[in-house]
Amino acid sequence: MIIPNVFGPFGQPYYNSVIATFSHQLTHNEEPRVDVDAQLKLIYVDDLVKIIHDTINNKVSNKRIQTAVYRGN
């Protein structure tokens, strides 16, 4: 299973979440750096947990994880 960029509670800036890092930088008067200006596929942690749970319980088979695509302004 390939897990895309997960966001939600307990994301740690500079550790496990580009969203948490970007948000932290904005709220702490830092200038975020964007290395590649592109769409970013995201998935909320609760949605990911449900998909994993359902997969383990054989409720889902061969299903790709659908992610929201952030489209910057």
PDB file of N, CA, C and O in Angstrom:
ATOM      1  N   MET A   1       0.847  -1.165   0.000  1.00  0.00           N
ATOM      2  CA  MET A   1       0.000   0.000   0.000  1.00  0.00           C
ATOM      3  C   MET A   1       0.897   1.235   0.000  1.00  0.00           C
ATOM      4  O   MET A   1       1.787   1.375   0.839  1.00  0.00           O
ATOM      5  N   ILE A   2       0.649   2.108  -0.941  1.00  0.00           N
ATOM      6  CA  ILE A   2       1.359   3.378  -0.990  1.00  0.00           C
ATOM      7  C   ILE A   2       0.455   4.425  -0.355  1.00  0.00           C
ATOM      8  O   ILE A   2      -0.687   4.612  -0.774  1.00  0.00           O
ATOM      9  N   ILE A   3       0.970   5.092   0.643  1.00  0.00           N
ATOM     10  CA  ILE A   3       0.173   6.078   1.368  1.00  0.00           C
ATOM     11  C   ILE A   3       0.639   7.468   0.953  1.00  0.00           C
ATOM     12  O   ILE A   3       1.796   7.832   1.162  1.00  0.00           O
ATOM     13  N   PRO A   4      -0.273   8.245   0.361  1.00  0.00           N
ATOM     14  CA  PRO A   4       0.099   9.602  -0.073  1.00  0.00           C
ATOM     15  C   PRO A   4       0.198  10.546   1.112  1.00  0.00           C
ATOM     16  O   PRO A   4       0.215  10.106   2.262  1.00  0.00           O
ATOM     17  N   ASN A   5       0.262  11.800   0.847  1.00  0.00           N
ATOM     18  CA  ASN A   5       0.407  12.829   1.887  1.00  0.00           C
ATOM     19  C   ASN A   5      -0.803  12.847   2.809  1.00  0.00           C
ATOM     20  O   ASN A   5      -1.898  13.249   2.415  1.00  0.00           O
ATOM     21  N   VAL A   6      -0.589  12.411   4.022  1.00  0.00           N
ATOM     22  CA  VAL A   6      -1.655  12.317   5.023  1.00  0.00           C
ATOM     23  C   VAL A   6      -1.669  13.605   5.835  1.00  0.00           C
ATOM     24  O   VAL A   6      -0.619  14.139   6.191  1.00  0.00           O
ATOM     25  N   PHE A   7      -2.886  14.105   6.125  1.00  0.00           N
ATOM     26  CA  PHE A   7      -2.984  15.282   6.983  1.00  0.00           C
ATOM     27  C   PHE A   7      -4.070  15.062   8.019  1.00  0.00           C
ATOM     28  O   PHE A   7      -4.959  14.232   7.829  1.00  0.00           O
ATOM     29  N   GLY A   8      -3.998  15.796   9.102  1.00  0.00           N
ATOM     30  CA  GLY A   8      -4.988  15.704  10.165  1.00  0.00           C
ATOM     31  C   GLY A   8      -4.342  15.915  11.519  1.00  0.00           C
ATOM     32  O   GLY A   8      -3.206  16.380  11.615  1.00  0.00           O
ATOM     33  N   PRO A   9      -5.078  15.569  12.566  1.00  0.00           N
ATOM     34  CA  PRO A   9      -4.560  15.763  13.923  1.00  0.00           C
ATOM     35  C   PRO A   9      -3.245  15.020  14.135  1.00  0.00           C
ATOM     36  O   PRO A   9      -3.016  13.957  13.558  1.00  0.00           O
ATOM     37  N   PHE A  10      -2.410  15.581  14.947  1.00  0.00           N
ATOM     38  CA  PHE A  10      -1.136  14.997  15.372  1.00  0.00           C
ATOM     39  C   PHE A  10      -0.057  15.017  14.294  1.00  0.00           C
ATOM     40  O   PHE A  10       0.996  14.404  14.469  1.00  0.00           O
ATOM     41  N   GLY A  11      -0.303  15.718  13.175  1.00  0.00           N
ATOM     42  CA  GLY A  11       0.762  15.903  12.198  1.00  0.00           C
ATOM     43  C   GLY A  11       1.852  16.769  12.813  1.00  0.00           C
ATOM     44  O   GLY A  11       1.550  17.774  13.457  1.00  0.00           O
ATOM     45  N   GLN A  12       3.097  16.400  12.627  1.00  0.00           N
ATOM     46  CA  GLN A  12       4.212  17.116  13.245  1.00  0.00           C
ATOM     47  C   GLN A  12       4.994  17.914  12.213  1.00  0.00           C
ATOM     48  O   GLN A  12       5.496  17.343  11.245  1.00  0.00           O
ATOM     49  N   PRO A  13       5.107  19.230  12.403  1.00  0.00           N
ATOM     50  CA  PRO A  13       5.908  20.020  11.477  1.00  0.00           C
ATOM     51  C   PRO A  13       7.363  19.555  11.469  1.00  0.00           C
ATOM     52  O   PRO A  13       7.919  19.185  12.503  1.00  0.00           O
ATOM     53  N   TYR A  14       7.956  19.582  10.297  1.00  0.00           N
ATOM     54  CA  TYR A  14       9.352  19.196  10.096  1.00  0.00           C
ATOM     55  C   TYR A  14       9.610  17.725  10.399  1.00  0.00           C
ATOM     56  O   TYR A  14      10.761  17.316  10.550  1.00  0.00           O
ATOM     57  N   TYR A  15       8.566  16.939  10.488  1.00  0.00           N
ATOM     58  CA  TYR A  15       8.754  15.514  10.776  1.00  0.00           C
ATOM     59  C   TYR A  15       7.971  14.622   9.822  1.00  0.00           C
ATOM     60  O   TYR A  15       8.567  13.885   9.037  1.00  0.00           O
ATOM     61  N   ASN A  16       6.631  14.681   9.880  1.00  0.00           N
ATOM     62  CA  ASN A  16       5.865  13.697   9.107  1.00  0.00           C
ATOM     63  C   ASN A  16       4.743  14.278   8.267  1.00  0.00           C
ATOM     64  O   ASN A  16       3.883  13.534   7.796  1.00  0.00           O
ATOM     65  N   SER A  17       4.730  15.588   8.067  1.00  0.00           N
ATOM     66  CA  SER A  17       3.600  16.149   7.334  1.00  0.00           C
ATOM     67  C   SER A  17       3.971  17.460   6.653  1.00  0.00           C
ATOM     68  O   SER A  17       4.325  18.436   7.313  1.00  0.00           O
ATOM     69  N   VAL A  18       3.887  17.470   5.344  1.00  0.00           N
ATOM     70  CA  VAL A  18       4.135  18.702   4.602  1.00  0.00           C
ATOM     71  C   VAL A  18       3.067  19.740   4.944  1.00  0.00           C
ATOM     72  O   VAL A  18       3.359  20.934   4.991  1.00  0.00           O
ATOM     73  N   ILE A  19       1.842  19.297   5.182  1.00  0.00           N
ATOM     74  CA  ILE A  19       0.763  20.226   5.543  1.00  0.00           C
ATOM     75  C   ILE A  19       1.040  20.857   6.902  1.00  0.00           C
ATOM     76  O   ILE A  19       0.888  22.067   7.068  1.00  0.00           O
ATOM     77  N   ALA A  20       1.446  20.045   7.871  1.00  0.00           N
ATOM     78  CA  ALA A  20       1.752  20.571   9.208  1.00  0.00           C
ATOM     79  C   ALA A  20       2.937  21.534   9.149  1.00  0.00           C
ATOM     80  O   ALA A  20       2.928  22.562   9.826  1.00  0.00           O
ATOM     81  N   THR A  21       3.944  21.217   8.359  1.00  0.00           N
ATOM     82  CA  THR A  21       5.110  22.081   8.234  1.00  0.00           C
ATOM     83  C   THR A  21       4.732  23.403   7.582  1.00  0.00           C
ATOM     84  O   THR A  21       5.104  24.467   8.075  1.00  0.00           O
ATOM     85  N   PHE A  22       3.995  23.344   6.479  1.00  0.00           N
ATOM     86  CA  PHE A  22       3.579  24.548   5.771  1.00  0.00           C
ATOM     87  C   PHE A  22       2.719  25.426   6.677  1.00  0.00           C
ATOM     88  O   PHE A  22       2.929  26.638   6.745  1.00  0.00           O
ATOM     89  N   SER A  23       1.758  24.827   7.368  1.00  0.00           N
ATOM     90  CA  SER A  23       0.875  25.578   8.274  1.00  0.00           C
ATOM     91  C   SER A  23       1.664  26.202   9.416  1.00  0.00           C
ATOM     92  O   SER A  23       1.437  27.356   9.780  1.00  0.00           O
ATOM     93  N   HIS A  24       2.587  25.437   9.976  1.00  0.00           N
ATOM     94  CA  HIS A  24       3.424  25.932  11.068  1.00  0.00           C
ATOM     95  C   HIS A  24       4.223  27.162  10.619  1.00  0.00           C
ATOM     96  O   HIS A  24       4.304  28.165  11.329  1.00  0.00           O
ATOM     97  N   GLN A  25       4.806  27.056   9.432  1.00  0.00           N
ATOM     98  CA  GLN A  25       5.602  28.174   8.925  1.00  0.00           C
ATOM     99  C   GLN A  25       4.747  29.420   8.737  1.00  0.00           C
ATOM    100  O   GLN A  25       5.173  30.523   9.078  1.00  0.00           O
ATOM    101  N   LEU A  26       3.545  29.249   8.196  1.00  0.00           N
ATOM    102  CA  LEU A  26       2.656  30.402   7.985  1.00  0.00           C
ATOM    103  C   LEU A  26       2.249  31.055   9.298  1.00  0.00           C
ATOM    104  O   LEU A  26       2.197  32.282   9.394  1.00  0.00           O
ATOM    105  N   THR A  27       1.963  30.249  10.300  1.00  0.00           N
ATOM    106  CA  THR A  27       1.475  30.791  11.575  1.00  0.00           C
ATOM    107  C   THR A  27       2.595  31.289  12.491  1.00  0.00           C
ATOM    108  O   THR A  27       2.332  31.894  13.530  1.00  0.00           O
ATOM    109  N   HIS A  28       3.847  31.030  12.095  1.00  0.00           N
ATOM    110  CA  HIS A  28       4.981  31.488  12.906  1.00  0.00           C
ATOM    111  C   HIS A  28       5.846  32.499  12.146  1.00  0.00           C
ATOM    112  O   HIS A  28       7.047  32.623  12.386  1.00  0.00           O
ATOM    113  N   ASN A  29       5.204  33.207  11.234  1.00  0.00           N
ATOM    114  CA  ASN A  29       5.871  34.259  10.459  1.00  0.00           C
ATOM    115  C   ASN A  29       7.141  33.801   9.765  1.00  0.00           C
ATOM    116  O   ASN A  29       8.082  34.577   9.600  1.00  0.00           O
ATOM    117  N   GLU A  30       7.165  32.540   9.359  1.00  0.00           N
ATOM    118  CA  GLU A  30       8.266  32.023   8.565  1.00  0.00           C
ATOM    119  C   GLU A  30       7.822  32.013   7.100  1.00  0.00           C
ATOM    120  O   GLU A  30       6.625  32.042   6.812  1.00  0.00           O
ATOM    121  N   GLU A  31       8.753  31.973   6.210  1.00  0.00           N
ATOM    122  CA  GLU A  31       8.416  31.940   4.791  1.00  0.00           C
ATOM    123  C   GLU A  31       8.508  30.498   4.286  1.00  0.00           C
ATOM    124  O   GLU A  31       9.602  29.940   4.203  1.00  0.00           O
ATOM    125  N   PRO A  32       7.356  29.888   3.946  1.00  0.00           N
ATOM    126  CA  PRO A  32       7.384  28.520   3.437  1.00  0.00           C
ATOM    127  C   PRO A  32       8.130  28.449   2.108  1.00  0.00           C
ATOM    128  O   PRO A  32       8.065  29.372   1.295  1.00  0.00           O
ATOM    129  N   ARG A  33       8.830  27.355   1.903  1.00  0.00           N
ATOM    130  CA  ARG A  33       9.551  27.144   0.653  1.00  0.00           C
ATOM    131  C   ARG A  33       8.804  26.095  -0.171  1.00  0.00           C
ATOM    132  O   ARG A  33       8.484  25.017   0.331  1.00  0.00           O
ATOM    133  N   VAL A  34       8.534  26.408  -1.405  1.00  0.00           N
ATOM    134  CA  VAL A  34       7.881  25.471  -2.314  1.00  0.00           C
ATOM    135  C   VAL A  34       8.927  25.045  -3.337  1.00  0.00           C
ATOM    136  O   VAL A  34       9.340  25.840  -4.181  1.00  0.00           O
ATOM    137  N   ASP A  35       9.355  23.781  -3.256  1.00  0.00           N
ATOM    138  CA  ASP A  35      10.382  23.282  -4.172  1.00  0.00           C
ATOM    139  C   ASP A  35       9.803  23.004  -5.557  1.00  0.00           C
ATOM    140  O   ASP A  35      10.441  23.285  -6.572  1.00  0.00           O
ATOM    141  N   VAL A  36       8.603  22.457  -5.591  1.00  0.00           N
ATOM    142  CA  VAL A  36       7.939  22.132  -6.848  1.00  0.00           C
ATOM    143  C   VAL A  36       6.520  22.668  -6.782  1.00  0.00           C
ATOM    144  O   VAL A  36       5.753  22.295  -5.894  1.00  0.00           O
ATOM    145  N   ASP A  37       6.170  23.531  -7.707  1.00  0.00           N
ATOM    146  CA  ASP A  37       4.818  24.089  -7.752  1.00  0.00           C
ATOM    147  C   ASP A  37       3.941  23.134  -8.554  1.00  0.00           C
ATOM    148  O   ASP A  37       3.882  23.204  -9.781  1.00  0.00           O
ATOM    149  N   ALA A  38       3.268  22.250  -7.845  1.00  0.00           N
ATOM    150  CA  ALA A  38       2.468  21.222  -8.503  1.00  0.00           C
ATOM    151  C   ALA A  38       1.278  20.865  -7.628  1.00  0.00           C
ATOM    152  O   ALA A  38       1.190  21.279  -6.472  1.00  0.00           O
ATOM    153  N   GLN A  39       0.359  20.086  -8.202  1.00  0.00           N
ATOM    154  CA  GLN A  39      -0.770  19.587  -7.419  1.00  0.00           C
ATOM    155  C   GLN A  39      -0.248  18.586  -6.397  1.00  0.00           C
ATOM    156  O   GLN A  39       0.710  17.855  -6.648  1.00  0.00           O
ATOM    157  N   LEU A  40      -0.892  18.573  -5.255  1.00  0.00           N
ATOM    158  CA  LEU A  40      -0.492  17.680  -4.176  1.00  0.00           C
ATOM    159  C   LEU A  40      -1.677  16.804  -3.805  1.00  0.00           C
ATOM    160  O   LEU A  40      -2.725  17.315  -3.409  1.00  0.00           O
ATOM    161  N   LYS A  41      -1.527  15.505  -3.928  1.00  0.00           N
ATOM    162  CA  LYS A  41      -2.603  14.587  -3.543  1.00  0.00           C
ATOM    163  C   LYS A  41      -2.563  14.413  -2.027  1.00  0.00           C
ATOM    164  O   LYS A  41      -1.523  14.112  -1.442  1.00  0.00           O
ATOM    165  N   LEU A  42      -3.724  14.609  -1.413  1.00  0.00           N
ATOM    166  CA  LEU A  42      -3.831  14.551   0.044  1.00  0.00           C
ATOM    167  C   LEU A  42      -4.886  13.546   0.458  1.00  0.00           C
ATOM    168  O   LEU A  42      -5.821  13.266  -0.292  1.00  0.00           O
ATOM    169  N   ILE A  43      -4.731  12.998   1.673  1.00  0.00           N
ATOM    170  CA  ILE A  43      -5.768  12.159   2.256  1.00  0.00           C
ATOM    171  C   ILE A  43      -5.835  12.469   3.748  1.00  0.00           C
ATOM    172  O   ILE A  43      -4.813  12.567   4.428  1.00  0.00           O
ATOM    173  N   TYR A  44      -7.051  12.618   4.233  1.00  0.00           N
ATOM    174  CA  TYR A  44      -7.263  12.888   5.659  1.00  0.00           C
ATOM    175  C   TYR A  44      -7.026  11.602   6.441  1.00  0.00           C
ATOM    176  O   TYR A  44      -7.422  10.526   5.993  1.00  0.00           O
ATOM    177  N   VAL A  45      -6.399  11.698   7.576  1.00  0.00           N
ATOM    178  CA  VAL A  45      -5.997  10.526   8.350  1.00  0.00           C
ATOM    179  C   VAL A  45      -7.182   9.609   8.691  1.00  0.00           C
ATOM    180  O   VAL A  45      -7.038   8.387   8.652  1.00  0.00           O
ATOM    181  N   ASP A  46      -8.348  10.177   9.023  1.00  0.00           N
ATOM    182  CA  ASP A  46      -9.509   9.338   9.345  1.00  0.00           C
ATOM    183  C   ASP A  46      -9.963   8.514   8.143  1.00  0.00           C
ATOM    184  O   ASP A  46     -10.366   7.361   8.295  1.00  0.00           O
ATOM    185  N   ASP A  47      -9.898   9.104   6.946  1.00  0.00           N
ATOM    186  CA  ASP A  47     -10.257   8.364   5.734  1.00  0.00           C
ATOM    187  C   ASP A  47      -9.270   7.229   5.480  1.00  0.00           C
ATOM    188  O   ASP A  47      -9.668   6.132   5.087  1.00  0.00           O
ATOM    189  N   LEU A  48      -7.995   7.492   5.702  1.00  0.00           N
ATOM    190  CA  LEU A  48      -6.970   6.466   5.524  1.00  0.00           C
ATOM    191  C   LEU A  48      -7.172   5.309   6.499  1.00  0.00           C
ATOM    192  O   LEU A  48      -7.079   4.144   6.111  1.00  0.00           O
ATOM    193  N   VAL A  49      -7.447   5.626   7.753  1.00  0.00           N
ATOM    194  CA  VAL A  49      -7.670   4.585   8.759  1.00  0.00           C
ATOM    195  C   VAL A  49      -8.877   3.725   8.386  1.00  0.00           C
ATOM    196  O   VAL A  49      -8.834   2.505   8.539  1.00  0.00           O
ATOM    197  N   LYS A  50      -9.949   4.345   7.901  1.00  0.00           N
ATOM    198  CA  LYS A  50     -11.130   3.576   7.492  1.00  0.00           C
ATOM    199  C   LYS A  50     -10.801   2.632   6.332  1.00  0.00           C
ATOM    200  O   LYS A  50     -11.220   1.475   6.331  1.00  0.00           O
ATOM    201  N   ILE A  51     -10.053   3.128   5.353  1.00  0.00           N
ATOM    202  CA  ILE A  51      -9.681   2.280   4.219  1.00  0.00           C
ATOM    203  C   ILE A  51      -8.830   1.105   4.681  1.00  0.00           C
ATOM    204  O   ILE A  51      -9.056  -0.026   4.250  1.00  0.00           O
ATOM    205  N   ILE A  52      -7.862   1.353   5.545  1.00  0.00           N
ATOM    206  CA  ILE A  52      -7.017   0.266   6.056  1.00  0.00           C
ATOM    207  C   ILE A  52      -7.851  -0.721   6.853  1.00  0.00           C
ATOM    208  O   ILE A  52      -7.697  -1.931   6.692  1.00  0.00           O
ATOM    209  N   HIS A  53      -8.732  -0.223   7.709  1.00  0.00           N
ATOM    210  CA  HIS A  53      -9.592  -1.095   8.515  1.00  0.00           C
ATOM    211  C   HIS A  53     -10.462  -1.967   7.629  1.00  0.00           C
ATOM    212  O   HIS A  53     -10.549  -3.179   7.829  1.00  0.00           O
ATOM    213  N   ASP A  54     -11.117  -1.334   6.633  1.00  0.00           N
ATOM    214  CA  ASP A  54     -11.989  -2.086   5.727  1.00  0.00           C
ATOM    215  C   ASP A  54     -11.206  -3.101   4.904  1.00  0.00           C
ATOM    216  O   ASP A  54     -11.704  -4.193   4.627  1.00  0.00           O
ATOM    217  N   THR A  55      -9.988  -2.752   4.513  1.00  0.00           N
ATOM    218  CA  THR A  55      -9.154  -3.672   3.747  1.00  0.00           C
ATOM    219  C   THR A  55      -8.788  -4.885   4.594  1.00  0.00           C
ATOM    220  O   THR A  55      -8.848  -6.017   4.113  1.00  0.00           O
ATOM    221  N   ILE A  56      -8.416  -4.664   5.828  1.00  0.00           N
ATOM    222  CA  ILE A  56      -8.060  -5.768   6.734  1.00  0.00           C
ATOM    223  C   ILE A  56      -9.261  -6.684   6.951  1.00  0.00           C
ATOM    224  O   ILE A  56      -9.112  -7.903   7.043  1.00  0.00           O
ATOM    225  N   ASN A  57     -10.437  -6.098   7.032  1.00  0.00           N
ATOM    226  CA  ASN A  57     -11.651  -6.885   7.252  1.00  0.00           C
ATOM    227  C   ASN A  57     -12.292  -7.358   5.953  1.00  0.00           C
ATOM    228  O   ASN A  57     -13.456  -7.759   5.939  1.00  0.00           O
ATOM    229  N   ASN A  58     -11.528  -7.310   4.857  1.00  0.00           N
ATOM    230  CA  ASN A  58     -11.971  -7.800   3.549  1.00  0.00           C
ATOM    231  C   ASN A  58     -13.232  -7.116   3.028  1.00  0.00           C
ATOM    232  O   ASN A  58     -13.970  -7.703   2.236  1.00  0.00           O
ATOM    233  N   LYS A  59     -13.482  -5.909   3.452  1.00  0.00           N
ATOM    234  CA  LYS A  59     -14.638  -5.178   2.932  1.00  0.00           C
ATOM    235  C   LYS A  59     -14.274  -4.445   1.642  1.00  0.00           C
ATOM    236  O   LYS A  59     -15.147  -4.027   0.881  1.00  0.00           O
ATOM    237  N   VAL A  60     -12.987  -4.298   1.417  1.00  0.00           N
ATOM    238  CA  VAL A  60     -12.511  -3.610   0.233  1.00  0.00           C
ATOM    239  C   VAL A  60     -11.434  -4.474  -0.396  1.00  0.00           C
ATOM    240  O   VAL A  60     -10.546  -4.970   0.298  1.00  0.00           O
ATOM    241  N   SER A  61     -11.507  -4.654  -1.700  1.00  0.00           N
ATOM    242  CA  SER A  61     -10.443  -5.392  -2.375  1.00  0.00           C
ATOM    243  C   SER A  61     -10.047  -4.650  -3.634  1.00  0.00           C
ATOM    244  O   SER A  61     -10.895  -4.147  -4.372  1.00  0.00           O
ATOM    245  N   ASN A  62      -8.761  -4.591  -3.867  1.00  0.00           N
ATOM    246  CA  ASN A  62      -8.208  -3.944  -5.056  1.00  0.00           C
ATOM    247  C   ASN A  62      -8.726  -2.521  -5.252  1.00  0.00           C
ATOM    248  O   ASN A  62      -8.927  -2.085  -6.386  1.00  0.00           O
ATOM    249  N   LYS A  63      -8.937  -1.809  -4.175  1.00  0.00           N
ATOM    250  CA  LYS A  63      -9.428  -0.429  -4.268  1.00  0.00           C
ATOM    251  C   LYS A  63      -8.258   0.531  -4.096  1.00  0.00           C
ATOM    252  O   LYS A  63      -7.461   0.408  -3.165  1.00  0.00           O
ATOM    253  N   ARG A  64      -8.174   1.465  -4.991  1.00  0.00           N
ATOM    254  CA  ARG A  64      -7.157   2.493  -4.862  1.00  0.00           C
ATOM    255  C   ARG A  64      -7.645   3.530  -3.872  1.00  0.00           C
ATOM    256  O   ARG A  64      -8.838   3.820  -3.791  1.00  0.00           O
ATOM    257  N   ILE A  65      -6.730   4.072  -3.139  1.00  0.00           N
ATOM    258  CA  ILE A  65      -7.087   5.130  -2.197  1.00  0.00           C
ATOM    259  C   ILE A  65      -7.350   6.398  -2.981  1.00  0.00           C
ATOM    260  O   ILE A  65      -6.478   6.892  -3.696  1.00  0.00           O
ATOM    261  N   GLN A  66      -8.561   6.924  -2.842  1.00  0.00           N
ATOM    262  CA  GLN A  66      -8.928   8.159  -3.512  1.00  0.00           C
ATOM    263  C   GLN A  66      -8.469   9.318  -2.646  1.00  0.00           C
ATOM    264  O   GLN A  66      -8.713   9.346  -1.440  1.00  0.00           O
ATOM    265  N   THR A  67      -7.813  10.254  -3.266  1.00  0.00           N
ATOM    266  CA  THR A  67      -7.299  11.394  -2.508  1.00  0.00           C
ATOM    267  C   THR A  67      -7.845  12.700  -3.073  1.00  0.00           C
ATOM    268  O   THR A  67      -8.179  12.804  -4.253  1.00  0.00           O
ATOM    269  N   ALA A  68      -7.922  13.657  -2.219  1.00  0.00           N
ATOM    270  CA  ALA A  68      -8.268  14.998  -2.674  1.00  0.00           C
ATOM    271  C   ALA A  68      -7.028  15.601  -3.295  1.00  0.00           C
ATOM    272  O   ALA A  68      -5.916  15.330  -2.842  1.00  0.00           O
ATOM    273  N   VAL A  69      -7.193  16.393  -4.297  1.00  0.00           N
ATOM    274  CA  VAL A  69      -6.066  17.057  -4.925  1.00  0.00           C
ATOM    275  C   VAL A  69      -6.149  18.534  -4.580  1.00  0.00           C
ATOM    276  O   VAL A  69      -7.121  19.212  -4.914  1.00  0.00           O
ATOM    277  N   TYR A  70      -5.118  19.018  -3.910  1.00  0.00           N
ATOM    278  CA  TYR A  70      -5.068  20.439  -3.568  1.00  0.00           C
ATOM    279  C   TYR A  70      -4.651  21.193  -4.820  1.00  0.00           C
ATOM    280  O   TYR A  70      -3.612  20.905  -5.414  1.00  0.00           O
ATOM    281  N   ARG A  71      -5.450  22.139  -5.207  1.00  0.00           N
ATOM    282  CA  ARG A  71      -5.130  22.971  -6.364  1.00  0.00           C
ATOM    283  C   ARG A  71      -4.901  24.392  -5.866  1.00  0.00           C
ATOM    284  O   ARG A  71      -5.848  25.126  -5.583  1.00  0.00           O
ATOM    285  N   GLY A  72      -3.640  24.765  -5.764  1.00  0.00           N
ATOM    286  CA  GLY A  72      -3.278  26.091  -5.268  1.00  0.00           C
ATOM    287  C   GLY A  72      -3.815  27.195  -6.155  1.00  0.00           C
ATOM    288  O   GLY A  72      -4.093  26.984  -7.335  1.00  0.00           O
ATOM    289  N   ASN A  73      -3.958  28.376  -5.572  1.00  0.00           N
ATOM    290  CA  ASN A  73      -4.458  29.530  -6.337  1.00  0.00           C
ATOM    291  C   ASN A  73      -3.441  30.032  -7.315  1.00  0.00           C
ATOM    292  O   ASN A  73      -3.701  30.996  -8.036  1.00  0.00           O
TER     293      ASN A  73
END
